[in-house]
Amino acid sequence: MPLDGEQFNALVDQHAAALYRVAFRMMGNRHDAEDIVQETFRSVWSSRENYQAELGERSWMVAILRRRVVDRWRKKRQPGNLSDHDDRVPELEAPEPPQTEISDEIQQALNRLSPELRESILLVIVGGLTHQEVADQLNVPLGTILSRVSRGRKKLREYLSQLET
């Protein structure tokens, strides 16, 4: 059943903060995170005819967000793309992700993880998806996601203990 305008606005209100947190942690800065969230909501609206409520709202939107992030990463890796924005334009003040969720130290530790481990942990912990939803999105077996999350948590503990000493 396609989304109407009222349902879309409710999705935005309900999930915008969580999507921003995931985007911020995947992209590493506010500007890119805001862009990714806006692109995600644009994609949600343009694909509203394909919406299937039984698959889960957040899971559907995080899958779209993830594709936007991957597109952005690929774009930045292309030769000649040094920056996505003009540094002369001042950035607008944006909300910071809640400090209680992920500290700068944890962000540094996350950045040291392989992309597969980081993505799995962020989708489960920050994105609030179940392990099965992440497995379905990434098209890998559930056991792989369970293993990635477990290994990622272990490595995060190791990295964080190194920072404390």
C-alpha positions in Angstrom: 0.0 0.0 0.0 1.6 3.3 -1.0 2.3 6.1 1.5 0.2 9.2 1.5 1.5 12.6 2.6 0.3 12.3 6.2 1.9 8.9 6.6 5.1 10.2 5.1 5.2 13.1 7.5 4.7 10.7 10.4 7.6 8.6 9.2 9.8 11.6 9.0 8.8 12.7 12.5 9.3 9.3 14.0 12.5 8.2 12.3 14.5 11.3 11.4 16.6 11.4 14.5 17.6 7.7 14.2 18.4 8.1 10.5 20.5 11.2 11.3 22.5 9.3 14.0 23.2 6.4 11.6 24.2 8.8 8.8 26.4 10.8 11.1 28.3 7.8 12.3 28.7 6.4 8.8 29.7 9.7 7.2 31.6 11.2 10.0 30.4 14.8 9.8 27.2 16.8 10.1 27.1 18.3 6.6 27.2 14.9 4.8 24.8 13.3 7.3 22.2 16.0 6.8 22.6 15.6 3.0 22.2 11.8 3.2 19.1 12.1 5.4 17.6 14.6 3.0 18.4 12.3 0.0 16.9 9.4 1.9 13.6 11.1 2.6 13.6 12.3 -1.1 14.0 8.6 -2.1 11.4 7.5 0.4 8.9 9.9 -1.1 9.7 9.0 -4.7 9.4 5.3 -4.0 6.3 5.6 -1.8 4.4 3.4 -4.3 6.6 0.5 -3.3 6.2 0.9 0.4 5.2 -2.4 2.2 4.2 -1.7 5.8 4.7 -5.4 6.8 8.5 -5.1 6.1 9.1 -2.5 8.8 9.4 1.2 8.4 12.8 1.8 9.9 14.3 -1.2 8.1 13.0 0.1 4.8 14.3 3.6 5.4 17.7 2.5 6.7 18.1 0.3 3.6 17.5 3.4 1.5 19.9 5.5 3.7 22.6 2.8 3.4 22.4 2.9 -0.4 22.7 6.7 -0.4 25.8 6.4 1.9 27.4 3.8 -0.4 26.7 6.1 -3.4 28.3 9.0 -1.6 31.4 6.9 -0.7 31.8 5.8 -4.3 31.4 9.3 -5.6 34.1 10.6 -3.2 36.5 7.9 -4.3 36.3 9.0 -8.0 39.3 11.0 -9.2 38.6 14.8 -9.2 36.0 14.7 -6.4 38.0 16.3 -3.6 34.9 17.8 -2.0 31.1 17.7 -2.3 30.6 21.2 -1.2 32.2 24.7 -1.4 34.2 25.4 1.7 33.5 29.1 1.3 29.8 28.6 2.1 29.3 28.6 5.9 27.6 25.5 7.3 24.3 25.9 8.9 24.1 24.9 12.6 22.8 21.4 12.9 21.8 19.3 15.8 24.6 17.2 17.3 24.0 13.5 17.7 23.1 12.8 21.3 26.3 12.6 23.3 25.0 9.8 25.5 24.9 7.4 22.6 28.3 7.4 20.9 31.3 9.4 22.1 34.2 10.8 20.1 36.3 7.9 21.4 33.8 5.4 20.2 33.6 7.1 16.8 37.4 6.9 16.6 37.2 3.2 17.4 34.4 2.7 14.9 36.6 4.3 12.2 39.3 1.7 12.8 36.9 -1.2 12.1 36.6 -2.7 8.7 33.6 -1.3 6.7 31.7 -4.6 7.1 32.0 -4.7 10.9 31.3 -1.0 11.2 28.2 -1.1 9.0 26.8 -4.2 10.8 27.3 -2.7 14.2 25.8 0.7 13.2 22.8 -0.8 11.6 22.1 -3.0 14.7 23.0 -0.7 17.5 22.4 2.9 16.2 19.9 2.0 13.5 17.9 -0.2 15.9 17.4 -3.0 13.3 17.3 -6.6 14.2 20.1 -8.9 13.2 17.8 -10.6 10.7 16.8 -7.2 9.2 20.4 -6.4 8.7 21.2 -9.8 7.2 18.3 -9.3 4.8 19.4 -5.8 3.8 23.0 -6.8 3.3 22.0 -10.1 1.6 24.2 -12.2 3.9 23.3 -15.1 6.2 22.2 -14.3 9.7 25.2 -16.0 11.2 27.5 -13.7 9.3 25.8 -10.7 10.9 25.9 -12.2 14.3 29.6 -12.9 13.9 30.3 -9.4 12.5 28.5 -7.8 15.4 30.3 -10.0 17.9 33.7 -9.4 16.4 33.1 -5.7 16.0 32.1 -5.4 19.7 35.2 -7.2 20.7 37.4 -5.0 18.6 35.7 -1.9 19.9 36.4 -3.0 23.4 40.1 -3.6 22.5 40.4 -0.2 20.8 38.7 1.6 23.6 40.9 -0.1 26.3 43.9 1.1 24.3 42.6 4.7 24.4 42.2 4.5 28.2 45.8 3.5 28.8 
